[in-house]
Amino acid sequence: MAQMFPQLVLLEISDTGLRGQAVRDDQPGPVNLTAPLPAMTCRDGMPLEKESLGDLLGDLLLSERQLDAFVLAVLPFEASHWVVLVRPFSEPPDDPIEALRLLDPPLNLPVSLSEAYIDLQPLPGHPDQMLLVASPKRLVDAWIDVFRLAGVKLDRLAPAQGCLMAAIGSELLDSDDNELVALLMPSEYDCLLWLFHRGAPVFERSLPEAGDELIDDLLRCLSFYHRQEPGLRALRLLQTQTLDNQRQLEQRVGVTAEIVAGSPYGSLLLRGLALRER
């Protein structure tokens, strides 16, 4: 019976910590798989101390009696690079990823397709476009080693960008052509900004974690993209959580923010990871 209905664990990896939860009968449990990572064990998404990370991960799952679970994990944002791709084939090939490697179009990514694992997914409302996410093979293989050292059954490593798109796909479908959608994702050390237009990601940048510097940088980014698309007439602001200076932020930007939470999942990325696996 355990083989027919295996226990699943969703796990989000960052340079500073692990966060996750068990899923049983498609219902997520409490976020009780949490552990900070010591400094310099992971940098820019790359595990630097594989044995230490493996021991930590194994102990974490063992403490919650999840060592036999199948793990679905989402990599840090820094581990992957993305680009919006117009479908290069008139007819869908049997293996689109391998066909894309052979075509090797100029994508201006910091990693070549031959040296990367590739994730492709259609963009909401745009059947002719896809989000391509490339993760260096050496980085992904290093995380596979970490899970192997932990004695964990790794089922999938997913890029954060793909999980994010899965998590907010419905919000993006609701946006108008003349509307720019901004998403703020505050974390312990910074605040990640994503801009979307017509359901597709168009810009990504790390902003200061809070204060006037965050607002100033956000306004500069919005002004920059408006110069690229002067026809934009509306802004929609999404946030994964409120900020200490939330009222000031909304006053200066001129819109009221909408909170897009991952609940009942532990984060927006864990929610997207779960949606991708259905």
SVG drawing of the C-alpha trace seen along z (x, -y; Angstrom):
<svg xmlns="http://www.w3.org/2000/svg" viewBox="-9 -59 41 61">
<polyline fill="none" stroke="black" stroke-width="0.4" points="0.0,0.0 2.9,-2.4 4.2,-1.8 0.8,-2.6 0.3,-5.8 3.8,-7.1 4.5,-9.8 5.6,-13.1 7.6,-15.9 7.8,-19.4 11.1,-21.2 12.3,-24.7 16.0,-25.3 17.7,-28.7 21.2,-29.8 20.2,-30.4 17.9,-27.6 15.5,-24.7 11.7,-24.9 9.2,-22.2 6.2,-20.1 4.7,-16.7 1.8,-16.1 -0.7,-13.3 -3.7,-12.6 -3.0,-15.8 -3.3,-17.8 -0.3,-19.7 0.6,-19.3 2.2,-21.9 5.5,-23.6 7.6,-21.7 10.6,-20.9 12.8,-24.0 16.5,-24.4 18.9,-27.3 22.0,-26.7 25.4,-27.6 27.2,-30.4 29.1,-29.3 27.5,-25.9 25.5,-27.1 26.2,-30.1 24.3,-31.4 22.4,-28.1 25.5,-25.9 26.0,-23.5 29.6,-24.0 29.6,-21.5 27.8,-18.5 28.5,-16.2 27.4,-18.7 24.3,-19.5 23.5,-15.8 23.8,-15.2 21.6,-18.2 19.0,-17.2 18.9,-13.5 18.7,-14.5 15.9,-17.0 13.7,-14.4 14.6,-11.7 13.4,-14.0 10.0,-14.3 9.8,-10.6 10.0,-11.5 13.2,-9.8 11.3,-7.3 9.3,-9.9 9.7,-10.9 11.0,-14.5 10.0,-17.1 12.4,-20.1 12.6,-23.5 16.0,-25.0 17.0,-28.6 16.3,-31.3 20.1,-31.9 20.5,-28.3 18.8,-28.9 18.5,-31.3 15.4,-32.1 14.3,-33.5 10.9,-33.7 11.1,-31.7 8.9,-31.9 8.3,-28.4 11.0,-27.7 9.3,-24.7 6.4,-24.7 5.4,-21.2 6.0,-20.1 9.0,-17.6 8.8,-14.3 11.5,-15.6 11.4,-19.4 14.3,-19.8 16.6,-17.6 15.5,-19.4 16.2,-22.7 19.7,-21.6 20.4,-20.6 19.0,-23.9 21.0,-25.8 19.4,-29.2 21.2,-32.4 19.5,-32.9 22.1,-35.1 22.1,-32.9 25.2,-32.6 25.1,-28.8 25.0,-26.9 22.1,-24.5 24.6,-21.6 25.8,-22.2 22.4,-22.7 19.3,-20.8 16.3,-22.5 12.8,-23.1 10.1,-24.2 6.6,-25.3 3.9,-27.2 3.0,-30.7 -0.6,-31.4 -2.6,-32.8 0.3,-32.5 0.3,-29.2 3.1,-30.4 5.5,-31.2 7.3,-29.2 9.4,-29.9 12.8,-28.2 14.7,-27.8 18.3,-26.5 20.2,-25.1 23.9,-24.3 24.3,-20.5 27.2,-20.7 24.9,-22.5 22.0,-20.2 24.3,-17.1 25.8,-18.6 22.3,-18.8 21.6,-15.2 24.7,-14.2 23.5,-16.0 20.2,-14.1 22.1,-10.8 24.4,-11.5 21.3,-12.2 19.8,-8.8 16.7,-10.6 14.5,-9.5 14.7,-12.6 11.8,-12.5 12.3,-15.9 14.4,-19.1 12.4,-22.0 13.6,-25.5 12.2,-28.3 11.1,-30.3 8.9,-27.5 7.3,-27.0 6.7,-30.8 4.9,-30.8 2.7,-27.8 1.8,-29.5 0.6,-32.9 -0.6,-31.7 -4.3,-32.5 -3.3,-36.1 -1.4,-36.6 -4.4,-35.5 -6.5,-38.2 -4.2,-41.0 -4.9,-43.3 -2.6,-44.0 -2.1,-47.6 -1.3,-46.5 2.1,-45.9 2.1,-43.3 4.8,-43.7 5.5,-41.0 7.5,-41.7 8.9,-38.7 10.5,-39.9 13.0,-37.6 15.5,-37.9 18.2,-39.7 16.6,-41.2 13.3,-41.6 13.0,-40.0 11.1,-41.9 9.5,-40.3 7.7,-42.3 5.1,-40.6 3.4,-41.9 0.8,-40.1 1.2,-37.0 5.0,-36.7 7.9,-37.6 9.9,-40.6 12.2,-41.7 13.8,-40.3 15.9,-42.1 16.9,-41.9 16.0,-45.0 17.0,-46.1 15.0,-44.2 13.0,-47.2 12.9,-51.0 13.2,-53.9 15.9,-52.2 13.5,-49.4 10.8,-51.9 13.3,-54.1 14.7,-51.1 11.2,-49.8 10.2,-53.1 13.3,-53.2 12.6,-49.7 9.0,-50.6 10.1,-53.8 12.7,-51.8 10.1,-49.3 7.6,-52.0 10.2,-53.6 10.3,-50.2 6.5,-50.0 5.1,-53.6 1.6,-52.3 1.2,-50.9 -1.6,-52.6 -2.0,-50.5 0.0,-48.8 -0.9,-45.9 1.2,-45.2 1.4,-41.7 3.3,-40.9 4.0,-37.6 3.8,-39.5 3.4,-43.0 6.3,-45.3 7.0,-47.5 6.6,-50.6 3.6,-49.2 1.5,-52.4 4.4,-54.5 5.1,-52.0 1.5,-52.1 1.3,-55.9 4.5,-56.4 3.6,-53.6 0.0,-54.8 -1.7,-51.4 -2.9,-49.1 -1.0,-45.8 -2.6,-42.4 -1.2,-39.7 -0.6,-36.4 0.2,-33.8 1.1,-30.2 -1.3,-29.0 -1.9,-26.2 1.6,-25.6 4.6,-27.1 5.5,-29.5 4.5,-30.6 7.2,-28.4 6.0,-25.3 2.5,-26.0 3.8,-26.2 5.8,-23.0 2.7,-21.1 0.6,-22.5 3.2,-21.4 3.1,-17.8 -0.7,-17.4"/>
</svg>
